[in-house]
């Protein structure tokens, strides 16, 4: 049994079902995807969450388990440049894995930093090898496993932040921002997130950045198709309300409709605080662990403005980062402040640049995303402040992309705020990425892939090892599947998952 049909839940379910474990996935919402939900409105397709696909090989594995090809169900196309980064003074930096082009972009900022970038790339390759290839799908169930990884972590100065390490290689401040902002894609503050996350640069260099034609939701639909094709069962629109236990073990789940199912093991892709505090409320373990997790540091939330507009904009790339006038100061306010900053940095997603089918003919689909404090810090009335912030963001986008009549072109728009993350996803504090990925909340210090007390209770997704982002949650599924299959499968038959 798997609770939640996000990327992590579906990836785990495919692995279990492929191994012969009869698996049911129970999803609260009316369609799978979790944070990768989708809205279709007036001919526009709006992906709710992750839009940057890296390391496609980790996804292709899910089809290869049964001798199939992912391309049968969904088409991934490369995105170039990966991102266009812009600053308020008009500086533009196209970020890609084309070495000659990237070298030229770095030279425009500071020729002296080309050699430093080469050294940073070597560093990123090292932490990618140690942190992702070797450890990304390995469960950390005891402190001994952490000690084994300690020498490599120490060698790469994992206690330092990504920004600190980047700054030791390059001098130009804009280049420092360009090489450190990636941690924001997994909920981490570049100023505090472990330097191990510099591996993201090497991950993108080697694997590229991709987009699923039709949107990220088509990738989710493809995973659903693969799961059901091999005999899995998906139950939608029925939230799990209780993980039942007896004699120190999970026995099954109960849902809002009153439906219940026995299970030999349960894996939760739901929010980790919700899983323990709410779904295991009748268990001493759930109450105790829920209270402990509530004291942890959680990643910020997000504010997204989705909008469909008249006109096409071939000059605008698929992904843009619109840096604001501040970097460190703004990050401090987002992660530690208690008020909505006056400025913001934005991620602008323009999927119709790659796939015109994401919008009606002659139109374009966008979303603009701003990191904002979670509900534990930012105690404002989002019903009042949300529309105001959306207007401010649209005004800034219009100015930065040179389309002054952008708001007049809008056919449809809506926004998604921290309370929506809390309501729709049961996300603790409305966090968009679960636990903040600082060193003391990573690997063994993160929620374990298997519970320490209830032996047939497992976790998958952003809150467990290795963390958020599509490669992270798919890696967590691989780690968790290994543990579950070891426990459930003994020749000649497997159990119920």
N, C-alpha and C positions, 0 to 999 in steps of 0.2 A: 504494500500500500504506500503510495506517495501522495502527500498533501501538497497541492499547488502545482500548476502547469506552466510555470515560468521556464526559462531556458534550463535552469538547473534541474528542475523536477522532470521535465521531458527527457533531458539527456540521461538522467539516472534511470528513468522508466524504460527507455530504449535499451540501455545496457542490461538491465535485469531481464526484460522480456526476451532479448536476444539470447540470453544464457539459459532460458527455459524456466524462469521464475514467473509464474502467472501474476501479472501486475495490474493494479487498478490505480489510476490517478484521479483524485477528487479535486475539483477546482471551484472556487467560490463564484467566480465571475461567469458571464454568459459565453465567453470564448477564452481559449488558452492564451498565454503570453505573459501574464504577470505585468511587470514593468514594460514589457514589449507589447502592450495592448495596441489597438488601432481604432481610429474613428473614420468613418466615411460620411462625408457631408457635401451635398450639392456638387457631386462629381469629383471632389478632392479627397485624397487619401492622406490621413495624418497619422504617422507613427507616433506612439505615445512616449517612447523612451529611447533605448539604445539604437543608434543609427550607424555606428562605426563598427564594421566587422573586421577583426584582425585574426590572424592564425586560422584561416579556413580549414586547415588540415585537422584541427581538433574537432571540427564539426563533421568533416567527411568520414572520420572514424566511426561515427554513429551509423552510417549506412554500410561501411565496409564490414561491420560485424556480421552482417547477413549477406555479404557478397553483392551488395547493390552500390549504385553511384548516387551521390547527393544530387548531381546534375539532372537525374530523372525527375526530381520534384521541385527544384528551385535553381535559378541561374544567378550566380554571383558575378558581378562585373567590377573591374578595377576602377578606383577613383583616383584621378590625378588633376591637380596636386592633391596630396592627402588633405591639407588644410591651407587656406590662405590666411595668414595672420596680418592684421592691420593695427595700427596705433593712431591715436588722435592727431598726431602731427603729420599724418599722411604716409608714413612708412609702411611698405608692403613687403611681406616675406612669404614666398611660396615654398611650402614644406613638402618634400617628397623623398623617395628613395633613389631618384636619379642622381647619381653621385656628381656628375658634372654640373647639373643644374643647382643642386644643393650647395656645392662649393661656390658657385657664382653668387648665390643668395647670401651666403655667409660673408663673402668678400665685399659685397655691397655694404654690409653693416660694419665689418672690421676685418681687413685682410690679415691682420696678425692673429685672428682667432681661428683661421683654417687649421693650423697645426694643432691648436688646443682641441678643436672639434675632433680631429683624428684620435687624439688620446682619449677623449670622452667616449668615442665610439668603441674603442678597445675595452674601456671600463664597462660600458653597457653590455658588450658581448659577454664579458665575464660574469656579470650578475644575472644575465639572461640564462647562461649555462647552469649556474649554481642555483638560482632562485626559481626558474621556470622549468627548464628541461629536467633537472634532477629532482626538484622538490614540489613542483606545481601540482602533481597528482598523488603525492605521498601523504597519507594522514599522519598528523602529529598527535598521538594518543597519550604519550607520556613524556615527562621532561627529559628522559634519556634521549629521545629522538631529537629534541631541541639541542641537547648538548653535542650530538653528533654533527649537527649542522653549524654549530657555533664557530669552528675554525674558518669556514668559508665566509660566514657572515662577518667575522672579525676582519678577515683579509680585505673585504670590500667596504669596511667601515660602515656597516649597516646602521650604526647608531647616529650617523650624520643624516641630514635631510637631503632630499633630491636637489633642492635649490643650492644647498651648500656645496655639494659635490660638483654640480654643473659649474658653479662659480669658481671652483678651483681649476677648471680647465679653460674657461673662456672669460673674456673681460667685458664685452659689450653687454649692457643691461638688457637690451631687447633680445639678444641671442640667449641670454640666461633665461628669460621668460619663455622663449620659443622652445627651449630644450627641457623645461621643467613643468610646463602647464599640464602635461599628460596625466599627472596624478589626480587632477580634478575629474577626469573621466571615470575614476573609480572611487571618488568621494574623498580623496586625500588632499590635504593642504601641502603644496610644494615646499613650504617652509618647515614642516614638521614630519612629513611622511618619510619613512625609511628610504635611504638611498638605494636599497634593493629594487625599488620600483622604477629606477632608471632603466631597468630591463625592457620597459615598454618601447623605448626607442629602438632597440635591437629587434624586438618583436615586429615592429612595423617595417623596419629596414628589410628584414628577411621575408616576411609574409605579405607585406603590402597592406593597403586599406581597401576594403571591398564594400559593395552595396548589393543587396538582394533585389533584383528587379521586382517591382510591385511593392517594395518596402520591407522592412524587417519583419513585418507581420507575415509575409509570404514565407520567410524562413521558419517561423513558428508553425505555420500551416504545413510546411513540408515535414517538420519533425513530428507533428501530430499524425500525418499520413503514414510516415514510416512506423511509428509506434502501433497504430491500429492495424496496419498491414501485416505485422508479425504477431498479431493476436492480443495486443494490449487493449484495455478498457479505459475509456475516458468519460468521467461523469462531470458534467458542467452545471453551473448555476446552483450549487448546493454547498454552502460553506460548511466545513468541518467545525463543529462546536466543542467536541471533546475527544481527546485521545484517552481511551479507556485502559486502565491498568489493573492488575491483580497479581499478588504475590511477587511484587517487584519487577513485573514484566508488562510490556504493552500487550493488550489482547485484541484491540480493534479500534475503530473510530465510530463516532456518531455525528450526524450532520443536522443542519437546521430543519430539514424536512422531516426528521425522525428516522431517516434511513440509517442503518448501521451495518458494519461489516467486520467480521473477524479477520485478523491478520497475524501471520507469523512474525512480521516485522513491519514497522512504520518508519518512513523517512519523511521529514518535514522540509518542504521548500518555502514554507511560510516564514514571516518575520520571526527572528529567534526569541524576542521578548514575548510576542504574542503566542508562540508555540509553548513556551514554558509557563508563563504567567496565566494565560487564558485557557489554552487547550488542555493543559495539565493542571488546572486549578484544583482538581480533586486529589492531587498527589502531593505529598510533602516535598518530593524532589522538585516538582514544578514550581511550587510556591517559593522554595528556597533559592533556586537558580534564577527564577524570574526577578526576585529582589536584587540578587547580585548583579545581574545583567543591566538592570535599570540604572546602576551607578556608573556604568562604563561611559566612555566617550563615543558619541555617535556622530556620523558624518552629517553634513548639512543637508538641507532640502534643496529643492529646485523650484523655480517659477518659470513656466513655459507659456509663451504666447504662440498659438497656432493660427496661421492666417493664409487664406487663399486669395490671390489677387489677379486682376486683369493684366494681361501682357506677359511676355517672356523676356528673360534676361540672360542671354547667352554669355554675357561678359562676367556674370557672377558664378563662381565655382560651387561645387556641391557643399563643401564644408568651409566655413569661415570662422575665425576667432577674432572678435572685435575687442581688443584690449582697451581698458579704460585708462584714465590718467594716472591711476595708482595700481600697484601690484601688491607689495607686501602689506601696505596699510589696509587695502580693501580686503585681502585675505584675513587679516587679523579681525576685522569687523564681522566678516561672514562666520568665521569659526569661533570667535570668542565674544563678539559683541551682543548687545541686546536691543539694537535698533536697526531699522532698514537704512543702509547707506544711501547717501545722496547720489553716488555714482555706481557704475556696475561694469563688469566685463561680460561679453555675450558670446555664446556659440550660436551661429546662424546656420541652420540646416535648410538646404535648397535642393530637395531630392529630384524635382522635375528637371534639374540641370542634367542629370544622368538618365532619368526615366520620365519622359514627357507624359507617360500614362498616369502619373501620380496626380495630374490635374486635367481639367477639361481642355480641349484644344484652345490655344491662344491664351492660356492661363498658367499660373505657377503656384506651387505649394511651398510654404516655408514654415519653420518654427524658429523662434528666438528663445534661447534658454539662458537664464541667469541663476548662478548659485546664490542661495539665500540661507540665512540661519534656520535651524530646525525649530519646532514649536516649543522646545524647552528653553530656547534663548529669545526667540523673536515673538514676543507676546503682543501681537497687533491684531486688529480686526481685519481679516483678509477680505471680508465681504466689501469693506470700504476701500482698503488699500490696494487690493488686487486690480480693480479696473484702472486706478490711477497709475500703478506701476506698469501695467500693460501699455497704457498710452505713452508713458515716458520711454519705454523700451522701443515701441514702434517709431517714435520721433527720432530716437538715436539711430535706429537701423536706417531710416530714410535718409538721415544726414550722412551716415558713414558709407552707404552704398551709392549715394548720388541719385536717389529717386525721390525728389522732394514731394511729389504727389502720391507717395506710397499709400497713405491712409485713405485717400480718395479712390484708390484702385481696389480696395479690399471688398471682396464679395462675401466672405464669411470669416469669422474670427471667434476664438474663445481662448480662455487661459486655464492653466492647471497649476494649483498652488499647494503649499505644504498640507493644509487640511485635507486636500483631495488624496494625497499619498496616505495619510493616516486613515481616511475613511475607506478608500477603495482597496488598499493593500494591507491594512492593519499594520502599517509601518510605524514602529515606535517613534514618537515625536515627529512623525512625518518625514523621517530621514529617507533620503533617496537611495542610500547605499549601505545601510546598516552600520555596523561598527566602523569607526574611523580607523583607517589602516596605518596607525602608528606602530612602531616596533613592539611595544608592550601589549598590543592587541593583534599580533600577527602570529602565524604558525601555531605553536602549542598554546599561546596565550589567547587565541581566538576560540570561539565555540567549536568543540571537537566534532569530527564527522560522525562519531558514535558517542552517545552519552556515556558518562563515566559511571553512572549508577544503574540505569535501566539498560540492560545489555542488548535489547532488540529495538532500541530507539536510535534513529540516525538523523543526520542533518545534511542538507545540501543547499547551495546557493550563496548569496553574498555574505551572510553572517558567519559562515564557517570557512575553514581553510580551503583554497588560498585567498578568497575574497571576491570583490565585485568585478564587474566587467564581463563580457561574454566569454573570453578565454578563461577567466577566473572561475565562473560558476560552472562552466563545462568541465574544467579541471576538477572542481569539487565533486562533480558527479562521478568522475572516473575514480577518485579516491574513495568515495562512499560506496560505490558499486563493488569495489574490490573487497571491502569489509563485509558487505552484506552477502555477497556470493560465497565468501569463505564460510560464513555462518549458516547460510541457508542451503547450500548445495552440497550434496554428497551423492555419488553415483548410486543408483542410476537416475534419481529423480531430484527435482528441486521443490521448494515450497511456494507458499503464496507471499507475494510482496506487496 
